[in-house]
């Protein structure tokens, strides 16, 4: 079975301090840092078939980041939550998904589809402790700092910013 990770992009960025700090530079810098982390993860783990990062966006699109990470931007008015659930619903049963988010809506709906769920904190802890991912940028003592309630608030603020 193919192991596929799907990340709620902005939820992860706002929950992990190393990515959140990049927002001081720009949104693009924060996305690039997350995508570089995911590319390193995919390269170090042969059991991972693919990683998809879904971002709320103004125009839908798909692109591939370095390292074979798939990036999806939602349609205007469509939330990343909806896109993640549609990916799960439309995929063949040969796929095994692990969804990474602190968003309760996603987590509850993924459970209904018998999908593996990881909180952002658990995802980050799992791979930070993986020796193959340790490098000068990774700090083992780094702790995620956003609760699921704060994650929802951040998503709502971002949707206002995008004029959803």
Buried (B, 14 or more C-beta within 10 A) or exposed (E): EEBBBBBBBBBBBBBBBBBBEBBEEEBEBBBBBBBBBBBBBBBEBEEBBBBBBBBBBEEEEEEEBEBBBBBBBBBEEBBBBBBBBEBBEEBEEEBBBBBBBBBEBBBEBBEEEEBBBBBBBEBBBBBBEBEEBEEEEBEEEEEBEBEBEBBBEBBEEBBEEEEB
